[in-house]
Amino acid sequence: MNPIKILSGLGWILLALGAVGGLYALTASVLVRRFMAATAPAAPDGPTGSPAVSLIKPLHGFEPGLAENLESFCRQAYSGPVQILFGVQSPDDPAIPVVEAVKAAHPDLDITLVVDATPHGANHKVANLINIAAHARHPVLVVSDSDIR
């Protein structure tokens, strides 16, 4: 058999596979965009047009500076609506009293503590994020670790 014909046939096969992959990616991006638009909760913008945001903080245990780190998110100057979600996976997590103190110090803020041990795979932090995100009311999610100020 002629090697040129073999290489030419192989090239056409690879071209067809590439085209199928490209069409798949294009279709997936259109469908994901439609799904996200259909399921995104409507949220009002702030007075300056700033989008409403849900701040997500996964927590696990006590660490030095935890109270100050959580407090820093309560002192932000942001013109849009803000929801702050703290999440733990155990009802006896040492971070809970810290969150309760932050909530008590800021009764005017929309702060929620999510305690949910539902597993979502082997990664506990990702499971915690999924559990917390289920309580988000705003379309923009901001995720940061507990050691971020």
VMD Tcl script that builds the backbone (N, CA, C; Angstrom):
set m [mol new atoms 447]
animate dup $m
set s [atomselect $m all]
$s set {name element resname resid chain x y z} {
  {N N MET 1 A 0.838 -1.177 0.000}
  {CA C MET 1 A 0.000 0.000 0.000}
  {C C MET 1 A 0.886 1.244 0.000}
  {N N ASN 2 A 0.423 2.277 -0.648}
  {CA C ASN 2 A 1.174 3.510 -0.819}
  {C C ASN 2 A 1.179 4.307 0.494}
  {N N PRO 3 A 2.387 4.662 1.045}
  {CA C PRO 3 A 2.459 5.407 2.299}
  {C C PRO 3 A 1.813 6.796 2.202}
  {N N ILE 4 A 1.814 7.404 1.040}
  {CA C ILE 4 A 1.202 8.725 0.865}
  {C C ILE 4 A -0.314 8.617 1.076}
  {N N LYS 5 A -0.913 7.564 0.512}
  {CA C LYS 5 A -2.360 7.383 0.675}
  {C C LYS 5 A -2.713 7.101 2.140}
  {N N ILE 6 A -1.867 6.347 2.823}
  {CA C ILE 6 A -2.112 6.041 4.242}
  {C C ILE 6 A -2.058 7.326 5.068}
  {N N LEU 7 A -1.020 8.135 4.848}
  {CA C LEU 7 A -0.888 9.384 5.583}
  {C C LEU 7 A -2.014 10.359 5.248}
  {N N SER 8 A -2.411 10.384 3.986}
  {CA C SER 8 A -3.513 11.253 3.589}
  {C C SER 8 A -4.817 10.818 4.264}
  {N N GLY 9 A -5.070 9.530 4.277}
  {CA C GLY 9 A -6.278 9.008 4.934}
  {C C GLY 9 A -6.251 9.282 6.427}
  {N N LEU 10 A -5.087 9.103 7.054}
  {CA C LEU 10 A -4.936 9.384 8.475}
  {C C LEU 10 A -5.173 10.871 8.757}
  {N N GLY 11 A -4.690 11.722 7.878}
  {CA C GLY 11 A -4.907 13.163 8.030}
  {C C GLY 11 A -6.379 13.520 7.988}
  {N N TRP 12 A -7.122 12.914 7.072}
  {CA C TRP 12 A -8.561 13.182 6.977}
  {C C TRP 12 A -9.298 12.686 8.224}
  {N N ILE 13 A -8.871 11.539 8.728}
  {CA C ILE 13 A -9.495 11.009 9.943}
  {C C ILE 13 A -9.240 11.947 11.115}
  {N N LEU 14 A -8.001 12.415 11.252}
  {CA C LEU 14 A -7.674 13.334 12.343}
  {C C LEU 14 A -8.399 14.672 12.196}
  {N N LEU 15 A -8.555 15.134 10.957}
  {CA C LEU 15 A -9.296 16.366 10.716}
  {C C LEU 15 A -10.761 16.200 11.142}
  {N N ALA 16 A -11.352 15.073 10.800}
  {CA C ALA 16 A -12.749 14.811 11.174}
  {C C ALA 16 A -12.892 14.743 12.692}
  {N N LEU 17 A -11.953 14.064 13.378}
  {CA C LEU 17 A -12.012 13.989 14.840}
  {C C LEU 17 A -11.864 15.370 15.474}
  {N N GLY 18 A -10.997 16.197 14.934}
  {CA C GLY 18 A -10.833 17.552 15.437}
  {C C GLY 18 A -12.096 18.379 15.245}
  {N N ALA 19 A -12.743 18.227 14.105}
  {CA C ALA 19 A -13.981 18.955 13.835}
  {C C ALA 19 A -15.085 18.514 14.799}
  {N N VAL 20 A -15.183 17.214 15.058}
  {CA C VAL 20 A -16.180 16.708 16.003}
  {C C VAL 20 A -15.902 17.270 17.400}
  {N N GLY 21 A -14.645 17.277 17.813}
  {CA C GLY 21 A -14.289 17.832 19.122}
  {C C GLY 21 A -14.614 19.315 19.218}
  {N N GLY 22 A -14.355 20.052 18.158}
  {CA C GLY 22 A -14.672 21.480 18.148}
  {C C GLY 22 A -16.164 21.732 18.234}
  {N N LEU 23 A -16.950 20.956 17.487}
  {CA C LEU 23 A -18.410 21.089 17.555}
  {C C LEU 23 A -18.934 20.729 18.938}
  {N N TYR 24 A -18.349 19.712 19.545}
  {CA C TYR 24 A -18.749 19.327 20.905}
  {C C TYR 24 A -18.486 20.470 21.883}
  {N N ALA 25 A -17.298 21.072 21.813}
  {CA C ALA 25 A -16.952 22.172 22.716}
  {C C ALA 25 A -17.871 23.371 22.495}
  {N N LEU 26 A -18.171 23.691 21.249}
  {CA C LEU 26 A -19.059 24.806 20.938}
  {C C LEU 26 A -20.464 24.544 21.481}
  {N N THR 27 A -20.978 23.345 21.264}
  {CA C THR 27 A -22.308 22.978 21.753}
  {C C THR 27 A -22.346 23.026 23.278}
  {N N ALA 28 A -21.318 22.502 23.928}
  {CA C ALA 28 A -21.273 22.504 25.389}
  {C C ALA 28 A -21.254 23.925 25.932}
  {N N SER 29 A -20.496 24.814 25.328}
  {CA C SER 29 A -20.432 26.193 25.832}
  {C C SER 29 A -21.774 26.901 25.667}
  {N N VAL 30 A -22.478 26.655 24.564}
  {CA C VAL 30 A -23.799 27.261 24.368}
  {C C VAL 30 A -24.786 26.726 25.398}
  {N N LEU 31 A -24.776 25.421 25.622}
  {CA C LEU 31 A -25.706 24.822 26.575}
  {C C LEU 31 A -25.415 25.260 28.005}
  {N N VAL 32 A -24.155 25.354 28.377}
  {CA C VAL 32 A -23.800 25.800 29.727}
  {C C VAL 32 A -24.238 27.243 29.921}
  {N N ARG 33 A -24.021 28.079 28.937}
  {CA C ARG 33 A -24.416 29.484 29.041}
  {C C ARG 33 A -25.932 29.593 29.206}
  {N N ARG 34 A -26.693 28.802 28.440}
  {CA C ARG 34 A -28.155 28.815 28.570}
  {C C ARG 34 A -28.588 28.332 29.948}
  {N N PHE 35 A -27.957 27.259 30.422}
  {CA C PHE 35 A -28.307 26.720 31.734}
  {C C PHE 35 A -28.022 27.736 32.827}
  {N N MET 36 A -26.861 28.371 32.775}
  {CA C MET 36 A -26.494 29.349 33.794}
  {C C MET 36 A -27.446 30.542 33.768}
  {N N ALA 37 A -27.838 30.982 32.585}
  {CA C ALA 37 A -28.761 32.113 32.487}
  {C C ALA 37 A -30.136 31.744 33.020}
  {N N ALA 38 A -30.549 30.505 32.803}
  {CA C ALA 38 A -31.877 30.071 33.236}
  {C C ALA 38 A -31.941 29.832 34.737}
  {N N THR 39 A -30.820 29.452 35.362}
  {CA C THR 39 A -30.843 29.101 36.773}
  {C C THR 39 A -30.286 30.182 37.684}
  {N N ALA 40 A -29.705 31.225 37.131}
  {CA C ALA 40 A -29.128 32.284 37.963}
  {C C ALA 40 A -30.240 33.057 38.655}
  {N N PRO 41 A -30.125 33.231 39.968}
  {CA C PRO 41 A -31.162 33.988 40.672}
  {C C PRO 41 A -31.075 35.460 40.326}
  {N N ALA 42 A -32.219 36.084 40.201}
  {CA C ALA 42 A -32.243 37.510 39.937}
  {C C ALA 42 A -31.903 38.240 41.228}
  {N N ALA 43 A -31.000 39.189 41.121}
  {CA C ALA 43 A -30.606 39.944 42.309}
  {C C ALA 43 A -30.484 41.406 41.933}
  {N N PRO 44 A -30.925 42.282 42.800}
  {CA C PRO 44 A -30.845 43.709 42.479}
  {C C PRO 44 A -29.419 44.209 42.551}
  {N N ASP 45 A -29.131 45.176 41.731}
  {CA C ASP 45 A -27.832 45.840 41.809}
  {C C ASP 45 A -27.905 46.912 42.886}
  {N N GLY 46 A -26.739 47.304 43.352}
  {CA C GLY 46 A -26.676 48.363 44.350}
  {C C GLY 46 A -26.946 49.711 43.721}
  {N N PRO 47 A -26.947 50.763 44.531}
  {CA C PRO 47 A -27.266 52.094 44.021}
  {C C PRO 47 A -26.283 52.580 42.960}
  {N N THR 48 A -25.070 52.071 42.959}
  {CA C THR 48 A -24.095 52.501 41.953}
  {C C THR 48 A -23.977 51.488 40.825}
  {N N GLY 49 A -24.889 50.538 40.774}
  {CA C GLY 49 A -24.841 49.527 39.730}
  {C C GLY 49 A -23.939 48.355 40.074}
  {N N SER 50 A -23.439 48.298 41.280}
  {CA C SER 50 A -22.588 47.191 41.690}
  {C C SER 50 A -23.439 45.929 41.840}
  {N N PRO 51 A -22.984 44.814 41.321}
  {CA C PRO 51 A -23.796 43.599 41.410}
  {C C PRO 51 A -23.879 43.076 42.843}
  {N N ALA 52 A -24.960 42.384 43.116}
  {CA C ALA 52 A -25.128 41.735 44.417}
  {C C ALA 52 A -24.168 40.553 44.488}
  {N N VAL 53 A -23.509 40.381 45.625}
  {CA C VAL 53 A -22.520 39.316 45.768}
  {C C VAL 53 A -22.780 38.482 47.014}
  {N N SER 54 A -22.411 37.223 46.913}
  {CA C SER 54 A -22.400 36.331 48.074}
  {C C SER 54 A -20.947 35.966 48.335}
  {N N LEU 55 A -20.457 36.325 49.528}
  {CA C LEU 55 A -19.091 35.999 49.931}
  {C C LEU 55 A -19.120 34.645 50.621}
  {N N ILE 56 A -18.312 33.711 50.144}
  {CA C ILE 56 A -18.296 32.350 50.680}
  {C C ILE 56 A -16.967 32.091 51.374}
  {N N LYS 57 A -17.050 31.718 52.659}
  {CA C LYS 57 A -15.852 31.443 53.457}
  {C C LYS 57 A -15.962 30.032 54.037}
  {N N PRO 58 A -15.266 29.051 53.469}
  {CA C PRO 58 A -15.248 27.722 54.084}
  {C C PRO 58 A -14.331 27.727 55.305}
  {N N LEU 59 A -14.819 27.175 56.406}
  {CA C LEU 59 A -14.048 27.168 57.649}
  {C C LEU 59 A -13.858 25.743 58.133}
  {N N HIS 60 A -12.755 25.538 58.847}
  {CA C HIS 60 A -12.497 24.237 59.476}
  {C C HIS 60 A -11.567 24.467 60.658}
  {N N GLY 61 A -12.147 24.456 61.837}
  {CA C GLY 61 A -11.335 24.597 63.040}
  {C C GLY 61 A -10.940 26.031 63.321}
  {N N PHE 62 A -10.250 26.176 64.442}
  {CA C PHE 62 A -9.779 27.491 64.861}
  {C C PHE 62 A -8.347 27.675 64.383}
  {N N GLU 63 A -8.026 28.880 64.002}
  {CA C GLU 63 A -6.657 29.216 63.594}
  {C C GLU 63 A -6.343 30.615 64.094}
  {N N PRO 64 A -5.089 30.919 64.302}
  {CA C PRO 64 A -4.728 32.261 64.766}
  {C C PRO 64 A -5.211 33.327 63.785}
  {N N GLY 65 A -5.810 34.377 64.326}
  {CA C GLY 65 A -6.280 35.479 63.487}
  {C C GLY 65 A -7.628 35.237 62.825}
  {N N LEU 66 A -8.316 34.156 63.167}
  {CA C LEU 66 A -9.582 33.839 62.506}
  {C C LEU 66 A -10.612 34.953 62.694}
  {N N ALA 67 A -10.783 35.426 63.907}
  {CA C ALA 67 A -11.774 36.478 64.168}
  {C C ALA 67 A -11.472 37.732 63.356}
  {N N GLU 68 A -10.225 38.134 63.309}
  {CA C GLU 68 A -9.843 39.325 62.548}
  {C C GLU 68 A -10.065 39.118 61.055}
  {N N ASN 69 A -9.762 37.924 60.579}
  {CA C ASN 69 A -9.965 37.631 59.152}
  {C C ASN 69 A -11.447 37.726 58.788}
  {N N LEU 70 A -12.310 37.140 59.618}
  {CA C LEU 70 A -13.743 37.170 59.332}
  {C C LEU 70 A -14.290 38.585 59.481}
  {N N GLU 71 A -13.815 39.308 60.482}
  {CA C GLU 71 A -14.238 40.700 60.697}
  {C C GLU 71 A -13.918 41.573 59.490}
  {N N SER 72 A -12.786 41.306 58.843}
  {CA C SER 72 A -12.373 42.155 57.723}
  {C C SER 72 A -13.393 42.124 56.595}
  {N N PHE 73 A -14.102 41.033 56.438}
  {CA C PHE 73 A -15.115 40.954 55.389}
  {C C PHE 73 A -16.371 41.719 55.771}
  {N N CYS 74 A -16.562 41.949 57.040}
  {CA C CYS 74 A -17.726 42.714 57.514}
  {C C CYS 74 A -17.485 44.215 57.414}
  {N N ARG 75 A -16.246 44.625 57.298}
  {CA C ARG 75 A -15.915 46.050 57.270}
  {C C ARG 75 A -15.663 46.577 55.863}
  {N N GLN 76 A -15.958 45.808 54.844}
  {CA C GLN 76 A -15.709 46.251 53.479}
  {C C GLN 76 A -16.664 47.365 53.074}
  {N N ALA 77 A -16.192 48.243 52.252}
  {CA C ALA 77 A -17.026 49.310 51.695}
  {C C ALA 77 A -17.412 48.886 50.280}
  {N N TYR 78 A -18.610 48.340 50.144}
  {CA C TYR 78 A -19.101 47.896 48.844}
  {C C TYR 78 A -20.519 48.410 48.680}
  {N N SER 79 A -20.834 48.983 47.538}
  {CA C SER 79 A -22.123 49.656 47.363}
  {C C SER 79 A -23.268 48.702 47.023}
  {N N GLY 80 A -22.966 47.495 46.583}
  {CA C GLY 80 A -24.032 46.561 46.236}
  {C C GLY 80 A -24.434 45.691 47.415}
  {N N PRO 81 A -25.539 44.953 47.259}
  {CA C PRO 81 A -25.961 44.021 48.317}
  {C C PRO 81 A -24.915 42.926 48.530}
  {N N VAL 82 A -24.661 42.603 49.799}
  {CA C VAL 82 A -23.650 41.593 50.144}
  {C C VAL 82 A -24.255 40.584 51.115}
  {N N GLN 83 A -24.049 39.333 50.802}
  {CA C GLN 83 A -24.407 38.233 51.698}
  {C C GLN 83 A -23.096 37.546 52.071}
  {N N ILE 84 A -22.883 37.322 53.361}
  {CA C ILE 84 A -21.669 36.640 53.808}
  {C C ILE 84 A -22.073 35.262 54.322}
  {N N LEU 85 A -21.487 34.234 53.740}
  {CA C LEU 85 A -21.785 32.854 54.113}
  {C C LEU 85 A -20.536 32.197 54.676}
  {N N PHE 86 A -20.607 31.794 55.944}
  {CA C PHE 86 A -19.542 31.026 56.567}
  {C C PHE 86 A -20.035 29.586 56.635}
  {N N GLY 87 A -19.151 28.638 56.370}
  {CA C GLY 87 A -19.598 27.254 56.382}
  {C C GLY 87 A -18.630 26.314 57.069}
  {N N VAL 88 A -19.210 25.404 57.845}
  {CA C VAL 88 A -18.449 24.333 58.499}
  {C C VAL 88 A -19.162 23.021 58.231}
  {N N GLN 89 A -18.461 21.929 58.479}
  {CA C GLN 89 A -19.061 20.622 58.226}
  {C C GLN 89 A -19.458 19.884 59.494}
  {N N SER 90 A -19.128 20.447 60.643}
  {CA C SER 90 A -19.425 19.760 61.893}
  {C C SER 90 A -20.067 20.734 62.879}
  {N N PRO 91 A -21.118 20.299 63.577}
  {CA C PRO 91 A -21.764 21.197 64.545}
  {C C PRO 91 A -20.902 21.517 65.759}
  {N N ASP 92 A -19.778 20.804 65.945}
  {CA C ASP 92 A -18.888 21.116 67.064}
  {C C ASP 92 A -17.567 21.730 66.587}
  {N N ASP 93 A -17.577 22.289 65.383}
  {CA C ASP 93 A -16.373 22.925 64.837}
  {C C ASP 93 A -15.994 24.124 65.701}
  {N N PRO 94 A -14.721 24.262 66.085}
  {CA C PRO 94 A -14.279 25.380 66.926}
  {C C PRO 94 A -14.430 26.761 66.275}
  {N N ALA 95 A -14.675 26.811 64.977}
  {CA C ALA 95 A -14.857 28.099 64.303}
  {C C ALA 95 A -16.250 28.676 64.547}
  {N N ILE 96 A -17.204 27.849 64.961}
  {CA C ILE 96 A -18.583 28.310 65.125}
  {C C ILE 96 A -18.716 29.441 66.141}
  {N N PRO 97 A -18.115 29.350 67.336}
  {CA C PRO 97 A -18.240 30.484 68.274}
  {C C PRO 97 A -17.659 31.786 67.716}
  {N N VAL 98 A -16.637 31.683 66.913}
  {CA C VAL 98 A -16.040 32.883 66.305}
  {C C VAL 98 A -17.036 33.503 65.326}
  {N N VAL 99 A -17.663 32.660 64.512}
  {CA C VAL 99 A -18.657 33.158 63.558}
  {C C VAL 99 A -19.834 33.780 64.304}
  {N N GLU 100 A -20.289 33.133 65.355}
  {CA C GLU 100 A -21.416 33.666 66.129}
  {C C GLU 100 A -21.071 35.033 66.732}
  {N N ALA 101 A -19.836 35.207 67.182}
  {CA C ALA 101 A -19.413 36.505 67.732}
  {C C ALA 101 A -19.391 37.571 66.638}
  {N N VAL 102 A -18.930 37.204 65.445}
  {CA C VAL 102 A -18.908 38.148 64.323}
  {C C VAL 102 A -20.343 38.523 63.935}
  {N N LYS 103 A -21.228 37.540 63.892}
  {CA C LYS 103 A -22.638 37.820 63.584}
  {C C LYS 103 A -23.243 38.761 64.628}
  {N N ALA 104 A -22.968 38.517 65.894}
  {CA C ALA 104 A -23.516 39.350 66.962}
  {C C ALA 104 A -22.986 40.780 66.884}
  {N N ALA 105 A -21.742 40.931 66.453}
  {CA C ALA 105 A -21.138 42.261 66.348}
  {C C ALA 105 A -21.651 43.041 65.135}
  {N N HIS 106 A -22.287 42.339 64.189}
  {CA C HIS 106 A -22.766 42.986 62.961}
  {C C HIS 106 A -24.192 42.556 62.651}
  {N N PRO 107 A -25.152 42.916 63.513}
  {CA C PRO 107 A -26.532 42.484 63.289}
  {C C PRO 107 A -27.166 43.091 62.035}
  {N N ASP 108 A -26.572 44.157 61.515}
  {CA C ASP 108 A -27.102 44.819 60.330}
  {C C ASP 108 A -26.674 44.132 59.031}
  {N N LEU 109 A -25.748 43.190 59.110}
  {CA C LEU 109 A -25.257 42.518 57.903}
  {C C LEU 109 A -25.980 41.197 57.677}
  {N N ASP 110 A -26.023 40.800 56.422}
  {CA C ASP 110 A -26.634 39.530 56.023}
  {C C ASP 110 A -25.569 38.433 56.149}
  {N N ILE 111 A -25.468 37.847 57.333}
  {CA C ILE 111 A -24.464 36.819 57.621}
  {C C ILE 111 A -25.183 35.524 57.963}
  {N N THR 112 A -24.758 34.443 57.329}
  {CA C THR 112 A -25.344 33.126 57.578}
  {C C THR 112 A -24.239 32.125 57.870}
  {N N LEU 113 A -24.476 31.285 58.857}
  {CA C LEU 113 A -23.578 30.168 59.145}
  {C C LEU 113 A -24.237 28.898 58.616}
  {N N VAL 114 A -23.549 28.201 57.747}
  {CA C VAL 114 A -24.047 26.948 57.184}
  {C C VAL 114 A -23.292 25.807 57.854}
  {N N VAL 115 A -24.026 24.910 58.498}
  {CA C VAL 115 A -23.434 23.711 59.097}
  {C C VAL 115 A -24.020 22.528 58.336}
  {N N ASP 116 A -23.187 21.893 57.512}
  {CA C ASP 116 A -23.669 20.825 56.644}
  {C C ASP 116 A -22.531 19.852 56.370}
  {N N ALA 117 A -22.721 18.605 56.746}
  {CA C ALA 117 A -21.686 17.589 56.568}
  {C C ALA 117 A -21.911 16.725 55.337}
  {N N THR 118 A -22.808 17.135 54.455}
  {CA C THR 118 A -23.085 16.339 53.259}
  {C C THR 118 A -21.803 16.159 52.448}
  {N N PRO 119 A -21.423 14.907 52.170}
  {CA C PRO 119 A -20.204 14.686 51.382}
  {C C PRO 119 A -20.475 14.853 49.882}
  {N N HIS 120 A -19.513 15.418 49.203}
  {CA C HIS 120 A -19.569 15.560 47.743}
  {C C HIS 120 A -18.205 15.134 47.207}
  {N N GLY 121 A -17.894 13.858 47.319}
  {CA C GLY 121 A -16.590 13.367 46.898}
  {C C GLY 121 A -15.622 13.294 48.058}
  {N N ALA 122 A -14.356 13.088 47.735}
  {CA C ALA 122 A -13.342 12.860 48.755}
  {C C ALA 122 A -12.756 14.148 49.339}
  {N N ASN 123 A -12.888 15.262 48.650}
  {CA C ASN 123 A -12.287 16.507 49.104}
  {C C ASN 123 A -13.266 17.244 50.023}
  {N N HIS 124 A -12.933 17.335 51.303}
  {CA C HIS 124 A -13.826 17.944 52.290}
  {C C HIS 124 A -14.029 19.437 52.055}
  {N N LYS 125 A -12.985 20.122 51.612}
  {CA C LYS 125 A -13.112 21.560 51.379}
  {C C LYS 125 A -14.069 21.836 50.218}
  {N N VAL 126 A -13.952 21.055 49.154}
  {CA C VAL 126 A -14.856 21.226 48.021}
  {C C VAL 126 A -16.283 20.891 48.438}
  {N N ALA 127 A -16.453 19.845 49.237}
  {CA C ALA 127 A -17.791 19.500 49.740}
  {C C ALA 127 A -18.359 20.655 50.571}
  {N N ASN 128 A -17.536 21.264 51.384}
  {CA C ASN 128 A -17.965 22.403 52.198}
  {C C ASN 128 A -18.395 23.563 51.298}
  {N N LEU 129 A -17.621 23.833 50.256}
  {CA C LEU 129 A -17.964 24.909 49.325}
  {C C LEU 129 A -19.302 24.638 48.635}
  {N N ILE 130 A -19.516 23.406 48.220}
  {CA C ILE 130 A -20.786 23.045 47.559}
  {C C ILE 130 A -21.947 23.235 48.523}
  {N N ASN 131 A -21.763 22.797 49.766}
  {CA C ASN 131 A -22.823 22.941 50.761}
  {C C ASN 131 A -23.137 24.413 51.038}
  {N N ILE 132 A -22.110 25.238 51.099}
  {CA C ILE 132 A -22.316 26.662 51.369}
  {C C ILE 132 A -22.972 27.338 50.166}
  {N N ALA 133 A -22.468 27.051 48.971}
  {CA C ALA 133 A -22.971 27.706 47.754}
  {C C ALA 133 A -24.461 27.467 47.545}
  {N N ALA 134 A -24.979 26.374 48.064}
  {CA C ALA 134 A -26.409 26.097 47.927}
  {C C ALA 134 A -27.260 27.148 48.630}
  {N N HIS 135 A -26.671 27.926 49.539}
  {CA C HIS 135 A -27.402 28.950 50.290}
  {C C HIS 135 A -27.187 30.356 49.724}
  {N N ALA 136 A -26.383 30.475 48.678}
  {CA C ALA 136 A -26.106 31.787 48.087}
  {C C ALA 136 A -27.353 32.322 47.386}
  {N N ARG 137 A -27.636 33.593 47.608}
  {CA C ARG 137 A -28.808 34.220 46.994}
  {C C ARG 137 A -28.441 35.156 45.847}
  {N N HIS 138 A -27.171 35.426 45.661}
  {CA C HIS 138 A -26.769 36.390 44.643}
  {C C HIS 138 A -25.998 35.694 43.519}
  {N N PRO 139 A -26.046 36.272 42.312}
  {CA C PRO 139 A -25.430 35.606 41.160}
  {C C PRO 139 A -23.901 35.641 41.148}
  {N N VAL 140 A -23.300 36.591 41.858}
  {CA C VAL 140 A -21.841 36.683 41.890}
  {C C VAL 140 A -21.357 36.054 43.190}
  {N N LEU 141 A -20.494 35.043 43.058}
  {CA C LEU 141 A -19.930 34.367 44.223}
  {C C LEU 141 A -18.464 34.759 44.357}
  {N N VAL 142 A -18.082 35.127 45.574}
  {CA C VAL 142 A -16.688 35.445 45.873}
  {C C VAL 142 A -16.241 34.450 46.921}
  {N N VAL 143 A -15.236 33.647 46.593}
  {CA C VAL 143 A -14.769 32.593 47.484}
  {C C VAL 143 A -13.378 32.952 47.976}
  {N N SER 144 A -13.192 32.827 49.300}
  {CA C SER 144 A -11.846 33.030 49.845}
  {C C SER 144 A -11.678 32.147 51.072}
  {N N ASP 145 A -10.469 31.763 51.317}
  {CA C ASP 145 A -10.163 30.920 52.466}
  {C C ASP 145 A -10.285 31.697 53.766}
  {N N SER 146 A -10.264 30.962 54.869}
  {CA C SER 146 A -10.433 31.582 56.182}
  {C C SER 146 A -9.243 32.434 56.597}
  {N N ASP 147 A -8.109 32.253 55.951}
  {CA C ASP 147 A -6.920 33.032 56.336}
  {C C ASP 147 A -6.737 34.289 55.475}
  {N N ILE 148 A -7.750 34.664 54.728}
  {CA C ILE 148 A -7.691 35.843 53.867}
  {C C ILE 148 A -8.381 37.023 54.558}
  {N N ARG 149 A -7.756 38.194 54.479}
  {CA C ARG 149 A -8.361 39.434 55.014}
  {C C ARG 149 A -8.608 40.367 53.877}
}
mol reanalyze $m
mol bondsrecalc $m
mol representation Tube
mol addrep $m
